[in-house]
Amino acid sequence: MATEYSKPLPVPQPESDHYWEQAAMGKLVAQRCTDCHEFQFYPRVFCTHCSGRSLEWQELSGKGTLFTFTIVHQPPHRGFAGDVPYIAAIVELAEGVKMPSQVIGIEPDPEALSIGMALEVVFEQATDEITLPKFKPALQ
Ligand SMILES: [Zn+2]
């Protein structure tokens, strides 16, 4: 077991179990509607575009761009005290869905970041059950 992870963790729900299982194996997946073919994130029991209930899982490229970000200086929980400042971001994935995450591997400096910059997924194992997809600048 990973040692003493001190931050709040996602609590898998039946509709998201597959997402977390795949993340633990280093795969980023999202639901896609078999009726209207739209992707959606986060996992739900129905399609948010057409309300259909025929959803399938597809592996994503892991490539995306920085949609927006903020640099967090005040830890929202004591577990983050050693991490500040860090970059909380919304990443727009190549498949069109937007995902809240964290950008790592770059200084948490507004001068170093630009909206639209290319990012790619990396996986950070938090516990035996939970691996968190995060993003780093993509190699050009
Ligand atoms: Zn749909």
Boltz pocket constraint, residues with backbone or C-beta under 6 A from the ligand:
constraints:
  - pocket:
      binder: B
      contacts: [[A, 33], [A, 34], [A, 35], [A, 36], [A, 37], [A, 38], [A, 47], [A, 48], [A, 49], [A, 50], [A, 51], [A, 52]]
      max_distance: 6.0
